[in-house]
Amino acid sequence: MIEHNFEHMRRAMIANLLRTTGTNDPAVLAAIGDVPRERFVPQARLALAYADAVVPLVPGRDMNNPMALGRLLTEAAPNKADRALVIGAATGYAAAVLSLLVGSVVAVEEEAELAAFARSALAGYAVTLVEGPLGEGHAAGGPYDLIFVDGAIEFVPDALIAQLADNGRLAAAMLDNGVSRLSLGRKAGEGFGTAAFTDAAAAVLPGFAKPKTFTF
């Protein structure tokens, strides 16, 4: 597949998938149009670079689908004053897109192979890549105005909520009995809550299973 095909596929993804499913923020669409998604996809998966699907990366990890990314970014309304944290950097695609929309980006990845791929793919982008457990975030870079969880999770750990600035936003797909609901959360003082705005498929992030509660 040659370079100009990818450019055509990128334009088609924006016109036929993102615009028709609620990604309508001009800045978000422009950022997605400026980042070559194929650069962040393993060679063996290039045919899926612009498909409406998750892309397998390594065992247990997938690249999130573009529709989920576009809708979450649209609802999160990133701006140039934001300090952002990406949880689940994977190959770095979401962090690259976000870096064109906010003031600074820290991206956390715990899988060494993915972190190595992301470090190479993110060359030239203003992203600080950190290796470590996803659920712990990166407190040293906080507080963050926006935390972007690039995947589906069952719950938001207290450690991530603590790294949000007051009135900060957290965008994620929340798993509810197996259904992935794109959601936006907001912190107000000591309180934090999320609200779902649509159901959509999303790549599941490991390590975010809801803690078991004790019952008699």
Buried (B, 14 or more C-beta within 10 A) or exposed (E): EEEEEBEEBBEEBBEEBBEEBBBEBEBBBEBBBEBBBBBBBBEEBBEBBBBBBBBBBBEEBBBBBBBBBBBBBBBBBBEEEBBBBBBBBBBBBBBBBBBBBBBBBBBBBBBEEBBBBBBEBBEEBEBBBBBEEBBBBBEEBBBBBBBBBBBBBBBBBEEBBEBBBEEBBBBBBBBEEEEBBBBBBBBEEEEBEBEBBBEBBBBBBBEBEEEEEEEE
